[in-house]
Amino acid sequence: MLMEQARKDLVEYGIKICEAGLTKGTGGNLSVFDRKNQLMAITPSGIDFYQIKPDDIVILDLAGNVVEGKNKPSSEWEMHLLQYKTREDMDAVIHAHTMYATVLACLRWELPATHYMIAVAGPTVRVAEYASFGTPELAKNATEAMKDRKAVLLANHGILAGEKDLLNAFNVIEEIEYCSEIYVKAKSIGEPVILSDEEMSFMAKKFQIYGQKKAHND
């Protein structure tokens, strides 16, 4: 079975994003890229995260052909694959329907630096131009808006994040959802104070070390 460990990791993190309240049911998708063999393992379409087994994971090549798998890949496979084609710093991508990041995405509001933890993704998190789910247009829009960032808000849809592995991609989703909640709640009371560009540049340097998590088996 190709990418056996990646399959197990995708099952584990699919359950984890549900248990953390970051998505529900089949809302969202996860993938891992084997850069050496140029293969992507991605969660299947339409199967509840709690029901997915390792052999349900679908393996695609860079052209989008199914190399191994009995199921249809996630409808967002093009959005994942385009990240791996254009970003050398990403070998894991997670898309989720989190509550507060999606609220901002529906308002088409960029997430500003109201909390320093946004630095796991960048100085801000942009909103990608709207396109229907599962389309090449959405993949293109998401990739453009995520340039120089580790996350992007998908207009009227959800959040996409990428990192070197699933542990860190999950961390980006979790922290950006936290920052989004802080921003939404602060806006309900008053006008949040935005951290300066200088402070965010300083945070970016600090997060080169602080922002990277290591798996226990590293």
N, C-alpha and C positions, 0 to 999 in steps of 0.2 A: 504494500500500500504506500503510495507516494506521500511524502510530507506527513508522516505519522505523528510526530510530536506536535507539529503545527495544528493538525486536526484536533488533537486533545486539548491544546491551548485554546482554540477557537470555541470548543464546547464549554470549557471552563469559564472563559470570559463572557460568553453569551449569557450564561446563567448569572454571572457576577454583575453585569450591567442591569439585569432585571432585579436582582436582590438589592442593589444599591438604589433602586428607584429611578434609574436613568433612562429606562424605556419599558415598554410593556409588550407581552405577547410576541408578535413577529415584527414589531416596529423597530427597524434598524438592521444593520448587517456589519459583519466583521471580516477582515481578511489578513493574511500574512503572505509576504513575498519571499520566495527563495531566490535571492539575487544570483547565486551561482548557477542554478539550473534554469533561471528565468521562468519560474512557475509561480502562480498565485493560488493559494487555498482560500476559499471563500464560503461563507455560510449559505445554505440553500434557500430558495425562495419559498415563502409560505409555510414554514415549519416553526412551531413555537420553540423558543430557545430552550425551554425545559425538556423538550422532546428530541432535540438534535443529538445524534450519535456521531462518533468520529467518521464512520463510513458514509454519513449523509453529506459530509463536506465535499465540495466540488473543486477540482483542480483544473485551472485554465492556463493556457500559454499566453504569451504577450499579444497574440493576434486575436485572443478571445475564444479560441477553440477549446472545447472540453477535452481534456487529456485523460481524466479519470473521474468517475462519479455517475451515479444513477439518477440524481436529481437535477432540476434546473437550478443554475446558480442564482444568487440574489439578483433582483431586477436592477440593482445599482452596480453591477459588476464593472461597467465601463467607467464609473466614477472612481472606483478603487484602482482599476488598472492604469488609468491615466496618471494617478499620483505616482505609481511606481515607475512609469515611463519618464516622468519629468522631475522626480525628486529622489536624489541619491541618499538623502538623509531619512527616508521613510521605508521601513520594511513591515509596517503594520498600520492598518487603517481601521477606524471604528466610526460608524455612522449610527446615531441614536436620536430618538425623539424625546429629548429631555424637556422638562416643563418650562423653566425660565429662559433658557437659551432659545427655545422655540417661540416663546412670547416675544422676545426681541426680534426674532426672524420674521414673525408675522407683522410686526410694526415696521419692519425694514430698518431697524435701528442698529447701527454699529455698536459693539460693546467697547466703551472707552476704558481707560486705565483708572478706574475708581478704587481698585484694590490691587496691590502689588503682585498678587498671585496670578494675575493675567499674564505675567511674564513667562509662564510655562508655554504659552502659545505665541506671544509677541506683544508689542506695545498696545495693540488693539486687536479686536477680532472683527473682520469685515463681514458684510452681508453679500452673498453671491446673488447676482441677478436671477430673477425667477425663471425656472423652466420646469416642465412636467417631470415627475419622478421617472427614473429608468430611461431617460433619454440621453443621447450624446450631448445635447445642448446643456443639460444640467452638469454633466461631467466636465465640460469645457468651462462653464461659468464658475463652478466650484474651484477648479484648478487655478483659474486666473485670480480669483479673490483670495486664495490661500497662499499666493506668492509671498515669500519671506515670513510666513506664519506657520504655525502648527495646527491651526484650527480655522474653521470658517462656519458662519451661520448660513444655512440654506433657506432662502426666502420662503415663508409660509410652509416650512417643512421640518427643519431640525438642525442638527449640528454634525459636522464631519471633522475628525481629527486624525492626525497621523504622527508616528514617531518611529524610533528604531526597533521597538518591540511592542507587544500587546500591553505589557505592564505600564510602559510609559505613555502609550496612546490612551489607555484607560485613565491614567492620572491626568492627562490633558482634558479629557471629557469631564471628569469629576471636578477639577478645579475651575474650568470655564463655566460649568453649570453653577458652581458656588458663587463665582464672580457675577454671573448673570442674575442670580437671586438677590445678591446684595444690591446690585444696581437697580433692579426693578423695585425693590422695597424702599430704597433710598429715594428714588424718584417719586414714590407715592407720598413722601413726607416733604421733600424739598428738592433742591438742586444739588446733586452730588458734586464734590470737589474732585477735579481730575488731576491726577499726578502729572508732574511736568515731564517733558521729553527727556530732560537730563536725568531725572530720577529713574525713568524707565530704561534708559541706556545703562545706567548703573545696575539696575535689577537684571538686565539681560546678561551682563557679565557675571553677576553672582549666580544666576541660574544655570550657567554653563556647567557648574558643579552641583549646586543645590538641587536644580530641577531635574536631574537625571536619577532615576531609581534603578536599582540593580536587583535582578531576580535572585532568589536564594540559591539557585543551582549554577550561578555564574562563577 
